[in-house]
Amino acid sequence: MAVATCWSTTVTLPHSPHPDLAVEAGLHFDTSLPYAVRLAFPPVGRIDAVEWVFGRDLLNEGRLAPAGHGDVTVRPGAVGEVLVTLHGGTGEAVVSIPAEIVTGFLVECYSLVPAGREGDHLDVDGLITRVLEAS
């Protein structure tokens, strides 16, 4: 049975035209996808919800030292912040997340699925069945 956790917070976009504007966001983890975390932004006005999925270990490593390449990179920012850079087809956004939120979220994630035990939570047979049914 999958277990999920979500930590809601406010983030800022320090390289945007409004660097101090607080934006609602959520960090999500689901034990059925043990290698991944989601950074989600709810819909606002006419803007649809936005969600980025990337490695749990990337978030963990990046809070201490620059990590990642490609669509998502993570690095420590100023004291008390973790910077997640999201590279998309129309540009990039740097998201500043409070470090204590990232740390607390990761502690909970790793308590649900310890490092090295991710395979215990994967339903490979179920995935194969879903792929074959979709074909």
Secondary structure as UniProt FT lines:
FT   STRAND          4..12
FT   TURN            14..15
FT   TURN            19..20
FT   STRAND          23..30
FT   TURN            31..32
FT   TURN            34..35
FT   STRAND          36..41
FT   TURN            45..46
FT   STRAND          50..55
FT   HELIX           56..62
FT   TURN            63..64
FT   TURN            70..71
FT   STRAND          72..76
FT   TURN            79..80
FT   STRAND          81..88
FT   TURN            89..90
FT   STRAND          91..98
FT   HELIX           99..112
FT   TURN            115..116
FT   HELIX           118..121
FT   HELIX           124..134
//
